[in-house]
Amino acid sequence: MFEKIEYTVKRIDGDYAYLVTKESDDEKCVARALLPAEINEGTRVDYEMLTYTIAE
């Protein structure tokens, strides 16, 4: 139910970041307040247990 999903930050537009997965080019719009502060375009993030973290 709470499986890890890997995203890449495709673009940042003001207070929102647009994320994509490897499997799909569909963009997911996420408020930057929910993401780690140090993200940039191209940063990989993991979504797990309702939390976004920078992928290692």
Backbone as numpy.savetxt, mean C-alpha at the origin, in Angstrom:
# Nx Ny Nz CAx CAy CAz Cx Cy Cz
-8.37 -15.83 6.67 -9.19 -14.64 6.67 -8.32 -13.38 6.67
-7.25 -13.37 7.46 -6.37 -12.22 7.51 -5.05 -12.52 6.84
-5.11 -12.97 5.60 -3.87 -13.28 4.88 -3.13 -12.01 4.49
-1.81 -12.14 4.33 -0.99 -10.99 3.97 -1.16 -10.69 2.48
-1.32 -9.42 2.16 -1.41 -8.97 0.77 -0.26 -8.01 0.54
0.47 -8.22 -0.55 1.61 -7.37 -0.88 1.20 -6.35 -1.93
1.46 -5.08 -1.64 1.13 -3.99 -2.55 2.40 -3.21 -2.89
2.32 -2.48 -3.99 3.34 -1.50 -4.36 2.64 -0.16 -4.49
3.28 0.88 -3.94 2.71 2.23 -4.06 2.94 2.69 -5.50
1.87 2.80 -6.26 1.97 3.21 -7.66 2.13 4.72 -7.79
1.32 5.45 -7.00 1.43 6.91 -7.04 0.87 7.49 -5.76
1.31 8.70 -5.46 0.84 9.43 -4.29 0.21 10.73 -4.79
-0.98 11.00 -4.30 -1.71 12.20 -4.71 -2.27 12.87 -3.46
-1.54 13.83 -2.92 -1.99 14.54 -1.71 -2.07 13.62 -0.51
-3.25 13.51 0.06 -3.46 12.70 1.25 -3.76 11.24 0.95
-3.64 10.84 -0.31 -3.97 9.47 -0.69 -2.83 8.82 -1.46
-2.73 7.50 -1.30 -1.76 6.71 -2.06 -2.56 5.67 -2.83
-2.09 5.36 -4.02 -2.74 4.37 -4.86 -1.85 3.15 -4.94
-2.39 2.02 -4.49 -1.62 0.78 -4.38 -2.08 -0.22 -5.42
-1.14 -1.06 -5.88 -1.46 -2.14 -6.81 -0.78 -3.42 -6.31
-1.33 -4.56 -6.72 -0.71 -5.85 -6.43 0.00 -6.35 -7.67
0.80 -7.39 -7.51 1.48 -8.00 -8.66 0.47 -8.61 -9.63
-0.61 -9.13 -9.07 -1.60 -9.85 -9.87 -2.54 -8.94 -10.66
-2.69 -7.69 -10.22 -3.68 -6.82 -10.83 -3.17 -5.39 -10.91
-3.54 -4.70 -11.95 -3.20 -3.28 -12.09 -4.31 -2.38 -11.55
-5.35 -2.99 -10.97 -6.43 -2.20 -10.38 -5.88 -1.45 -9.18
-6.10 -0.16 -9.15 -5.58 0.66 -8.06 -6.51 0.65 -6.86
-5.90 0.58 -5.68 -6.64 0.67 -4.42 -6.24 1.99 -3.78
-7.21 2.85 -3.53 -6.96 4.16 -2.94 -6.98 4.02 -1.42
-5.87 4.46 -0.78 -5.74 4.35 0.68 -5.30 5.70 1.23
-5.92 6.13 2.31 -5.51 7.38 2.97 -4.09 7.21 3.49
-3.25 8.21 3.26 -1.84 8.14 3.69 -1.73 8.02 5.20
-2.71 8.49 5.93 -2.69 8.38 7.39 -2.67 6.92 7.86
-3.12 6.00 7.01 -3.13 4.57 7.35 -1.83 3.86 6.98
-0.97 4.56 6.25 0.27 3.96 5.76 1.47 4.48 6.55
2.59 3.75 6.53 3.79 4.26 7.18 4.19 5.62 6.59
4.65 6.53 7.40 4.97 7.90 6.98 6.08 7.95 5.94
6.98 6.99 5.95 8.15 7.06 5.07 7.94 6.43 3.67
6.69 6.17 3.28 6.48 5.59 1.95 6.75 6.60 0.84
7.13 6.09 -0.32 7.30 6.86 -1.55 6.74 6.03 -2.68
6.64 6.61 -3.86 6.22 5.84 -5.02 7.23 4.72 -5.24
6.73 3.51 -5.45 7.59 2.36 -5.64 7.83 1.56 -4.37
7.48 2.10 -3.21 7.65 1.37 -1.95 6.71 0.18 -1.92
7.22 -0.96 -1.44 6.38 -2.15 -1.27 5.87 -2.18 0.16
4.57 -2.42 0.30 3.96 -2.50 1.62 3.17 -3.79 1.75
3.12 -4.30 2.96 2.33 -5.49 3.28 1.10 -5.05 4.06
-0.03 -5.68 3.76 -1.26 -5.44 4.50 -1.61 -6.74 5.20
-1.61 -6.70 6.52 -1.90 -7.89 7.30 -2.50 -7.48 8.64
-3.51 -8.17 9.07 -4.17 -7.89 10.35 -4.60 -6.42 10.45
-5.14 -5.88 9.37 -5.68 -4.54 9.28 -4.62 -3.44 9.44
-3.34 -3.79 9.16 -2.24 -2.84 9.31 -1.34 -2.88 8.08
-0.86 -1.72 7.66 0.10 -1.62 6.56 1.50 -1.43 7.15
2.46 -2.21 6.65 3.86 -2.06 7.05 4.73 -2.10 5.81
5.90 -1.50 5.89 6.82 -1.54 4.76 7.38 -2.96 4.64
7.34 -3.50 3.43 7.83 -4.86 3.18 9.35 -4.89 3.29
9.84 -6.00 3.77 11.29 -6.17 3.90 11.85 -7.00 2.79
